[in-house]
Amino acid sequence: MKNKKKTIKILIFSIIGILYVLLYTVSIRLETEDNLWNFGAIYKLCNGYKMYTDIGIITAPLFFEIGKCFFKIFGANFFVFYLYGTLISLMIALVTNKIMNLLKMDIKYKIIVLILLFGTNIFCISNYNPLALLFLLVGLAIDLKPNEFKNKNMVQGLLGSIIFYTNQKTAVAYIIAIIIVKLINEKKLKIVIKELLCMSLYFALGVLIGLICLYINGNLESYFNICILGVVDFQSNFHFESNCYSFIAIYLLITIISIIMCRKTKNNELKRNIIILLVYALCETINIYPILNKWHCTFALSLYIILGVYELTYLLKDFLEIEAIKKTIKAIIYCVLICASIFIIFATNNYILWNRKQNLNYNNPYYGAIIENDLLKLKEVICKYISNSNKRVIVINIDALLYGIELNRFNGYYDMPLRGNIGLNGEQRLIDDIKKMKNTIILLPNDEIEYTQYVNDVRAFVKNTYTKTGEIEHYDIYEIEN
């Protein structure tokens, strides 16, 4: 009977969690940032455009290729895009639960970890970073297994190549973590070298298969230019927000606690688990560079959350066993779940009302997207202008895909004019391309864009070289004649 009640509780919690993530994801207002850019890239792939050759994306292709399959099966619209992100979040929750099982954490602490992870809403987005983290967590679960298993090095090597084709920086984090964990766990250096060589062989094999696929699709040269050489330009986008100090303080605090616990404890299993978790958490912080903002720092916090809660269950073991404290924790969990349920009810109602108001066909790419009225009006005005023009119109702004998706009319790297996403010396190459243009209209934002990666040099070149002929909304119009 107890097990039946426990199963029912877990099922209810799971349903609430899934619905919360889905409804929070679809309730996010569409803005000119990651959701628009990632959707645009997958949508272009679905319409026959080539990755890297026609689409400027600095990260590896796996997230987008899987997304393309999703769109082909279920339809190419924002609702399906959000479902894709929710599925990744669900898989993260399942793998995190597996990790916590390996750590032998009690169910109430598992729920706390999942509430903290998904309460930050960092996974309520369709993005390559959560997918890369999912694969990294699988790697962490493999290392946390108390017993070695056959073909472990092969699995780790192939998994590393999968991560490499999802997010290169996460792949670097994973490889460094594996090397450190192997060096700590295995005292004989010869065995470590042998295992690393075996793992490297399978990693190289996985990477080679990916390169062959890129070559067959005619994307290999563009891939190297953007994903490998383009990193040089991307690293120049260093940006630091002051709110990151609090995150760095949390990283340091949990790291110091982990080191002290490892030195003091005589529990070998606890020590081993803390070391592995800490190594992975520290390596994952590679991803916050070069753009240190709230989103990247919160994302890197995910492994620290698992580690921190795990350590607290040991440090406060006696305190947490007090009946009054146990009841308080349970009450807090239920309160959070009730709040999540209320949010689900209101979010569902608002989402249904919004879609009725928009009355979009399922085949419309913007089906399922919530767009503020100002952005809707802007989209309508600019799309009308582009449609009525007898010249090629290029929008050089971070919102260019907003119009390209609506009209199914794209302009290559100009659709996402961000340093790093357009390859090595990308700005100069765009300037050289503009010099060759004829019978073209360029729309430039009136004001200088403060977004870190925006191609301000390209904007300056157009402003200084060509004559402004008019304005439309927040754009200046520049015409390039024959």
C-alpha distance (Angstrom), angle and dihedral (degrees) to the residues before:
residue distance angle dihedral
M1 . . .
K2 3.81 . .
N3 3.81 91.6 .
K4 3.81 90.7 49.0
K5 3.84 91.5 52.9
K6 3.80 90.3 46.4
T7 3.81 91.2 51.0
I8 3.82 91.6 49.4
K9 3.83 90.9 49.7
I10 3.81 92.0 49.7
L11 3.82 90.0 48.5
I12 3.82 92.2 50.9
F13 3.82 92.3 46.6
S14 3.82 90.1 48.6
I15 3.81 93.9 50.5
I16 3.82 91.3 48.3
G17 3.82 90.2 48.1
I18 3.81 94.5 49.4
L19 3.82 93.2 46.3
Y20 3.82 91.3 46.8
V21 3.82 93.0 52.9
L22 3.82 93.1 44.5
L23 3.80 95.3 46.8
Y24 3.79 94.4 42.8
T25 3.82 88.7 50.1
V26 3.81 95.4 50.1
S27 3.83 90.9 42.7
I28 3.80 93.5 60.6
R29 3.81 110.3 110.4
L30 3.78 111.5 -117.8
E31 3.79 110.9 -112.4
T32 3.79 135.8 167.8
E33 3.78 95.6 -83.6
D34 3.82 142.4 81.6
N35 3.82 98.8 -34.6
L36 3.80 92.1 53.2
W37 3.81 94.0 43.0
N38 3.80 96.4 45.9
F39 3.80 92.8 45.2
G40 3.80 89.8 47.3
A41 3.80 92.1 52.5
I42 3.83 93.0 50.5
Y43 3.82 91.2 43.6
K44 3.81 90.8 52.9
L45 3.81 89.9 49.9
C46 3.81 88.9 53.4
N47 3.79 89.8 52.8
G48 3.79 94.7 56.0
Y49 3.81 100.8 -92.9
K50 3.81 117.7 139.5
M51 3.79 124.7 -116.3
Y52 3.84 111.3 -109.6
T53 3.82 92.8 -5.2
D54 3.83 93.0 68.7
I55 3.81 100.5 6.7
G56 3.81 123.4 62.6
I57 3.81 107.0 -145.2
I58 3.82 120.4 144.9
T59 3.77 95.0 -159.2
A60 3.82 128.9 78.9
P61 3.83 121.2 -81.9
L62 3.83 107.0 -117.5
F63 3.83 97.9 91.3
F64 3.80 90.7 50.3
E65 3.80 95.9 44.3
I66 3.82 91.7 51.0
G67 3.82 88.2 46.5
K68 3.80 89.6 52.2
C69 3.83 89.7 55.4
F70 3.82 89.2 48.3
F71 3.82 90.7 52.6
K72 3.80 92.7 47.0
I73 3.82 91.4 53.1
F74 3.82 103.0 37.4
G75 3.81 104.0 21.3
A76 3.80 135.8 -85.5
N77 3.80 105.3 -92.2
F78 3.79 139.4 108.4
F79 3.80 93.9 -99.6
V80 3.81 90.9 60.1
F81 3.81 88.7 43.9
Y82 3.80 89.7 56.5
L83 3.81 91.0 46.5
Y84 3.81 87.8 54.8
G85 3.81 90.4 54.5
T86 3.82 91.5 46.3
L87 3.81 90.8 53.0
I88 3.82 89.8 53.7
S89 3.83 89.3 49.6
L90 3.81 90.7 50.5
M91 3.81 90.7 51.7
I92 3.83 90.0 49.3
A93 3.82 89.1 53.4
L94 3.82 91.8 49.9
V95 3.82 94.4 48.7
T96 3.83 91.1 44.3
N97 3.80 88.2 53.0
K98 3.82 89.2 51.5
I99 3.82 89.7 51.8
M100 3.80 90.7 50.6
N101 3.81 89.9 49.7
L102 3.80 88.3 55.1
L103 3.82 87.9 50.3
K104 3.84 88.8 49.9
M105 3.80 92.7 -127.3
D106 3.80 120.0 171.8
I107 3.82 117.2 -108.7
K108 3.82 94.5 -110.6
Y109 3.82 90.8 56.3
K110 3.80 90.2 46.9
I111 3.81 88.5 55.9
I112 3.83 90.4 48.0
V113 3.82 90.8 53.1
L114 3.81 92.0 49.2
I115 3.82 91.6 46.4
L116 3.81 90.5 51.4
L117 3.81 92.4 45.7
F118 3.79 97.6 47.7
G119 3.79 95.2 30.2
T120 3.80 88.2 69.8
N121 3.84 86.7 59.6
I122 3.80 91.5 -140.7
F123 3.79 90.2 129.8
C124 3.81 93.4 49.1
I125 3.79 90.4 94.3
S126 3.80 135.6 79.2
N127 3.77 101.4 -119.1
Y128 3.81 142.6 135.9
N129 3.81 92.1 -118.6
P130 3.84 95.4 68.5
L131 3.83 89.6 45.6
A132 3.82 90.7 52.0
L133 3.82 90.0 46.7
L134 3.82 89.3 51.6
F135 3.81 90.5 57.6
L136 3.82 90.8 43.5
L137 3.82 89.9 53.9
V138 3.81 89.1 52.0
G139 3.81 87.2 54.4
L140 3.81 90.4 48.9
A141 3.83 90.6 51.0
I142 3.82 89.5 52.2
D143 3.82 91.5 53.0
L144 3.81 92.6 45.9
K145 3.81 92.6 56.2
P146 3.82 104.8 112.5
N147 3.81 93.9 -140.8
E148 3.78 128.7 53.1
F149 3.79 115.2 -118.7
K150 3.77 133.9 -155.6
N151 3.82 116.7 -84.3
K152 3.83 92.6 11.3
N153 3.81 92.2 142.4
M154 3.81 91.0 50.3
V155 3.82 91.3 50.5
Q156 3.82 92.0 47.6
G157 3.80 92.3 48.1
L158 3.80 94.6 49.2
L159 3.81 91.0 43.1
G160 3.81 88.6 52.9
S161 3.82 90.4 55.0
I162 3.83 90.5 49.2
I163 3.82 89.6 52.4
F164 3.82 89.1 46.6
Y165 3.80 89.9 58.3
T166 3.81 90.4 47.6
N167 3.81 101.8 46.0
Q168 3.80 123.5 -12.0
K169 3.82 95.8 -152.0
T170 3.81 92.5 52.2
A171 3.81 87.9 50.5
V172 3.82 89.7 54.7
A173 3.84 89.0 49.1
Y174 3.82 91.1 50.0
I175 3.82 94.8 48.1
I176 3.82 92.6 48.4
A177 3.84 90.1 47.5
I178 3.81 92.2 51.1
I179 3.80 92.8 49.3
I180 3.83 93.0 49.2
V181 3.83 93.3 45.7
K182 3.81 91.8 49.3
L183 3.82 91.5 48.9
I184 3.82 91.0 50.2
N185 3.80 97.4 44.0
E186 3.80 99.2 40.9
K187 3.80 117.1 57.6
K188 3.82 96.1 -170.4
L189 3.81 109.3 81.8
K190 3.82 92.7 -159.5
I191 3.81 91.4 60.2
V192 3.84 91.1 47.6
I193 3.82 91.5 51.6
K194 3.81 91.3 47.3
E195 3.83 91.9 50.3
L196 3.81 92.8 46.2
L197 3.81 91.8 49.8
C198 3.80 90.6 50.8
M199 3.80 91.1 47.6
S200 3.82 91.4 46.6
L201 3.79 90.7 53.2
Y202 3.80 92.6 56.6
F203 3.81 91.2 41.4
A204 3.82 89.5 54.0
L205 3.81 90.1 46.9
G206 3.82 91.5 53.2
V207 3.82 92.0 46.8
L208 3.82 90.7 47.9
I209 3.82 91.7 52.7
G210 3.81 88.5 52.0
L211 3.82 92.1 49.5
I212 3.81 90.7 50.1
C213 3.82 89.6 52.7
L214 3.82 90.1 50.0
Y215 3.81 90.5 48.8
I216 3.82 93.1 49.5
N217 3.83 89.6 51.5
G218 3.82 91.3 48.1
N219 3.83 93.2 -116.1
L220 3.81 102.3 109.3
E221 3.81 99.1 98.7
S222 3.81 92.5 44.0
Y223 3.81 90.2 46.9
F224 3.80 91.7 56.1
N225 3.80 91.9 45.2
I226 3.81 94.5 51.7
C227 3.83 107.0 26.4
I228 3.80 99.1 35.7
L229 3.83 109.1 22.2
G230 3.83 92.9 28.5
V231 3.80 89.1 64.5
V232 3.84 87.1 76.1
D233 3.81 90.6 63.0
F234 3.80 92.1 39.4
Q235 3.83 92.4 56.5
S236 3.80 88.5 59.5
N237 3.82 88.5 66.8
F238 3.82 92.7 81.7
H239 3.78 109.4 162.5
F240 3.80 129.4 170.0
E241 3.80 126.0 -168.8
S242 3.80 118.7 -159.4
N243 3.84 93.1 -129.3
C244 3.82 87.8 68.8
Y245 3.82 90.7 77.0
S246 3.82 90.8 75.6
F247 3.81 90.9 52.4
I248 3.80 92.3 48.6
A249 3.82 88.4 50.3
I250 3.84 90.0 54.2
Y251 3.83 91.1 48.5
L252 3.82 90.3 51.4
L253 3.81 94.7 44.4
I254 3.83 93.9 52.2
T255 3.82 90.6 43.3
I256 3.84 91.8 52.7
I257 3.83 91.6 46.5
S258 3.81 89.5 49.5
I259 3.82 92.8 51.4
I260 3.83 92.3 48.1
M261 3.82 91.9 48.0
C262 3.81 91.7 49.7
R263 3.80 90.9 51.2
K264 3.82 94.9 46.3
T265 3.80 104.8 37.5
K266 3.80 123.8 90.2
N267 3.81 90.9 -167.2
N268 3.82 102.7 106.4
E269 3.81 94.3 -167.2
L270 3.82 91.7 52.4
K271 3.80 90.9 46.8
R272 3.81 92.7 49.2
N273 3.82 93.0 49.0
I274 3.82 93.6 47.6
I275 3.81 92.1 49.6
I276 3.82 93.3 50.5
L277 3.82 93.2 45.5
L278 3.81 92.1 46.5
V279 3.82 93.4 48.8
Y280 3.81 91.4 51.7
A281 3.84 92.5 44.2
L282 3.81 92.7 50.5
C283 3.80 92.8 46.7
E284 3.82 92.3 48.3
T285 3.83 89.7 60.2
I286 3.84 86.5 74.9
N287 3.80 85.1 83.6
I288 3.80 94.5 67.3
Y289 3.83 91.0 69.6
P290 3.05 132.4 122.3
I291 3.83 96.2 7.3
L292 3.80 105.9 48.0
N293 3.78 102.6 -172.5
K294 3.79 135.6 138.2
W295 3.82 94.1 -91.4
H296 3.82 96.4 51.4
C297 3.82 92.7 43.1
T298 3.81 92.9 48.2
F299 3.79 89.3 49.2
A300 3.82 92.0 52.6
L301 3.82 87.7 49.9
S302 3.83 91.8 68.7
L303 3.83 96.5 87.7
Y304 3.81 91.0 42.2
I305 3.82 88.6 56.4
I306 3.82 91.1 57.3
L307 3.82 91.1 44.9
G308 3.81 94.3 45.1
V309 3.81 95.8 50.0
Y310 3.82 90.5 44.5
E311 3.81 90.9 53.6
L312 3.81 93.3 45.9
T313 3.81 91.1 55.2
Y314 3.84 86.7 61.4
L315 3.80 100.0 36.4
L316 3.81 92.7 48.6
K317 3.80 96.6 31.7
D318 3.81 96.7 128.1
F319 3.81 93.1 40.2
L320 3.82 92.3 50.5
E321 3.80 90.6 51.1
I322 3.83 92.2 62.5
E323 3.80 106.4 112.2
A324 3.82 94.4 -131.3
I325 3.83 91.0 52.1
K326 3.82 91.8 48.1
K327 3.80 89.9 52.4
T328 3.82 91.2 47.0
I329 3.83 92.1 51.9
K330 3.79 90.5 48.0
A331 3.83 90.8 49.1
I332 3.82 91.7 50.3
I333 3.81 90.9 50.2
Y334 3.81 91.1 50.7
C335 3.83 91.2 47.6
V336 3.81 90.8 52.5
L337 3.80 91.0 48.6
I338 3.83 91.2 48.9
C339 3.83 90.0 50.4
A340 3.82 89.5 48.8
S341 3.82 89.8 50.1
I342 3.83 91.3 51.2
F343 3.80 89.5 49.3
I344 3.84 89.7 50.5
I345 3.83 91.5 53.4
F346 3.82 94.7 48.7
A347 3.82 94.3 40.2
T348 3.82 91.5 50.4
N349 3.80 91.4 50.6
N350 3.84 93.2 47.2
Y351 3.79 92.8 46.1
I352 3.82 93.2 50.9
L353 3.84 91.0 47.8
W354 3.82 91.3 48.8
N355 3.80 93.8 51.0
R356 3.81 91.5 47.2
K357 3.79 89.4 51.4
Q358 3.81 92.5 49.4
N359 3.81 92.6 43.3
L360 3.80 92.8 -164.7
N361 3.78 123.9 170.5
Y362 3.83 115.6 -112.4
N363 3.82 88.2 -117.4
N364 3.80 91.5 59.1
P365 3.83 107.9 102.4
Y366 3.83 90.7 -135.9
Y367 3.81 92.7 57.0
G368 3.81 106.3 127.8
A369 3.81 96.0 17.6
I370 3.80 119.8 120.3
I371 3.80 109.1 -144.4
E372 3.80 125.9 -178.3
N373 3.81 115.7 -118.3
D374 3.82 93.7 -112.6
L375 3.80 91.5 55.3
L376 3.82 91.4 44.6
K377 3.79 90.5 53.2
L378 3.81 91.7 47.0
K379 3.82 90.7 50.1
E380 3.79 91.7 49.9
V381 3.82 94.8 48.7
I382 3.82 96.5 45.6
C383 3.82 93.9 43.0
K384 3.83 89.5 51.5
Y385 3.81 90.4 50.0
I386 3.82 92.6 49.7
S387 3.83 92.5 46.1
N388 3.82 93.1 50.1
S389 3.81 94.8 47.5
N390 3.80 118.8 98.0
K391 3.80 89.4 -155.2
R392 3.78 132.5 71.9
V393 3.82 108.4 -90.0
I394 3.80 120.1 -154.0
V395 3.80 121.1 -171.0
I396 3.80 110.4 -157.1
N397 3.77 99.6 -163.6
I398 3.80 140.3 98.7
D399 3.83 89.9 -103.1
A400 3.85 94.8 55.1
L401 3.82 92.3 111.7
L402 3.81 89.8 58.8
Y403 3.81 88.4 73.3
G404 3.80 98.1 30.9
I405 3.82 92.0 58.0
E406 3.82 92.3 48.7
L407 3.82 93.5 49.7
N408 3.82 97.0 31.4
R409 3.80 85.4 -129.7
F410 3.80 117.2 127.4
N411 3.81 138.7 -177.1
G412 3.80 106.3 -155.3
Y413 3.80 115.4 -123.8
Y414 3.83 91.2 1.4
D415 3.82 88.3 72.3
M416 3.80 89.9 71.9
P417 3.82 106.3 22.4
L418 3.80 98.1 -173.8
R419 3.79 127.3 136.8
G420 3.79 109.9 -109.1
N421 3.82 93.1 23.4
I422 3.80 90.7 74.9
G423 3.81 98.8 52.0
L424 3.79 134.2 -112.7
N425 3.83 112.7 -18.9
G426 3.79 85.9 -0.4
E427 3.80 96.4 160.7
Q428 3.79 92.6 54.6
R429 3.80 90.9 47.8
L430 3.82 90.5 52.4
I431 3.81 90.0 49.2
D432 3.83 90.4 50.5
D433 3.81 89.0 49.6
I434 3.82 92.4 50.5
K435 3.83 90.0 52.1
K436 3.83 88.7 62.0
M437 3.82 95.0 48.6
K438 3.81 123.2 114.2
N439 3.80 132.9 -175.8
T440 3.81 90.5 10.5
I441 3.79 135.1 137.8
I442 3.82 118.8 -148.1
L443 3.80 121.3 -161.3
L444 3.81 113.4 -155.1
P445 3.82 126.8 -175.8
N446 3.82 112.1 -103.8
D447 3.78 93.4 -130.5
E448 3.79 129.8 46.1
I449 3.79 110.8 -92.2
E450 3.80 113.5 -119.4
Y451 3.81 93.8 -161.8
T452 3.82 106.3 122.5
Q453 3.80 97.8 -127.3
Y454 3.81 99.4 39.8
V455 3.83 116.1 126.4
N456 3.80 97.7 -115.9
D457 3.83 91.7 161.8
V458 3.81 89.9 60.7
R459 3.80 90.5 48.9
A460 3.82 90.6 49.7
F461 3.82 91.3 49.6
V462 3.82 93.4 53.0
K463 3.82 92.3 45.9
N464 3.80 92.8 49.2
T465 3.81 97.1 41.9
Y466 3.80 106.8 39.9
T467 3.80 134.6 47.1
K468 3.77 120.3 -108.3
T469 3.83 109.7 -124.2
G470 3.79 101.9 -179.0
E471 3.79 149.3 -38.3
I472 3.79 136.2 -101.4
E473 3.80 121.9 -175.7
H474 3.85 106.4 -45.6
Y475 3.81 92.8 -19.9
D476 3.80 134.2 98.1
I477 3.82 114.2 -143.4
Y478 3.81 120.3 -133.2
E479 3.79 121.1 -177.8
I480 3.80 123.9 -156.2
E481 3.79 110.1 -159.1
N482 3.81 129.0 -156.3
